[in-house]
Amino acid sequence: MNSAKPGGSDEKPSVSREDIMERSASAFEAVVAIAREARRLNAVPGVYLNQEEKAIPRAVKNFVDGRVDYEVDWGAPDAKRKKRGTKSK
């Protein structure tokens, strides 16, 4: 059964893997950053998300739009690097 409203579309905009990979060095980094953003959005109910909004789609959108800053710690103190959500030119 289709729940689409007449004259409108309930289809949500999709984000491609390529869009996500433009913002990170690896898929693992992207998943971790998106998961942390989703947890942040869920931290205080009603503050960061509208009532009908879900955390993971919003976190993915924030990540792709470059609004998520994250840091990767590779284990050794000298191997630490900071990766920002903005595209480098």
C-alpha positions in Angstrom: 0.0 0.0 0.0 1.4 3.4 -1.0 1.2 6.1 1.6 2.1 8.9 -0.8 -0.2 11.9 -0.7 -2.0 12.8 -3.9 -0.1 15.5 -5.9 3.0 15.2 -3.6 5.9 13.0 -3.1 6.9 11.3 0.1 10.2 10.2 -1.3 13.1 11.4 0.8 16.2 12.8 -0.9 19.0 10.3 -1.1 22.7 10.7 -0.4 25.1 8.7 -2.5 28.2 6.9 -1.2 30.3 9.3 -3.3 28.8 12.3 -1.5 29.8 10.8 1.8 33.3 9.7 0.7 34.1 13.2 -0.5 34.0 14.2 3.2 36.2 11.5 4.6 39.3 9.4 4.0 37.5 6.1 4.5 34.0 4.6 5.0 34.9 3.7 8.6 35.7 7.3 9.4 32.4 8.5 7.9 30.3 5.9 9.8 31.9 6.8 13.1 31.5 10.6 12.5 27.9 10.1 11.4 27.1 7.9 14.4 28.6 10.4 16.8 26.6 13.2 15.2 23.4 11.1 15.6 24.1 10.6 19.3 24.7 14.3 19.7 21.4 15.1 18.0 19.6 12.6 20.2 21.2 13.8 23.4 18.5 16.3 24.3 15.1 15.4 23.0 13.3 18.2 21.2 16.3 20.5 21.0 18.2 19.5 17.9 15.5 17.5 16.0 11.9 18.3 15.1 9.4 15.8 16.5 9.1 13.9 13.2 12.8 14.0 12.3 15.1 11.0 12.8 18.7 11.4 14.0 20.5 9.2 11.5 19.2 10.9 8.3 19.8 14.3 9.8 23.3 13.3 10.9 24.1 12.1 7.3 22.8 15.3 5.9 24.9 17.4 8.4 28.0 15.3 7.5 27.5 15.7 3.7 26.8 19.4 4.1 30.1 19.8 6.0 28.6 20.7 9.4 30.3 17.8 11.3 33.8 18.2 12.7 35.6 15.0 13.7 39.0 13.8 14.8 40.6 10.5 14.1 43.1 9.1 16.6 45.3 6.4 14.9 46.8 5.2 18.2 50.3 6.9 18.3 50.5 10.5 19.5 52.4 11.6 16.4 49.9 9.9 14.1 47.0 12.0 15.3 45.3 14.1 12.7 42.3 16.3 12.6 39.8 16.0 9.8 37.2 18.7 9.3 33.9 18.3 7.6 34.8 21.0 5.1 36.2 20.2 1.7 39.8 21.1 1.2 40.6 23.1 -2.0 
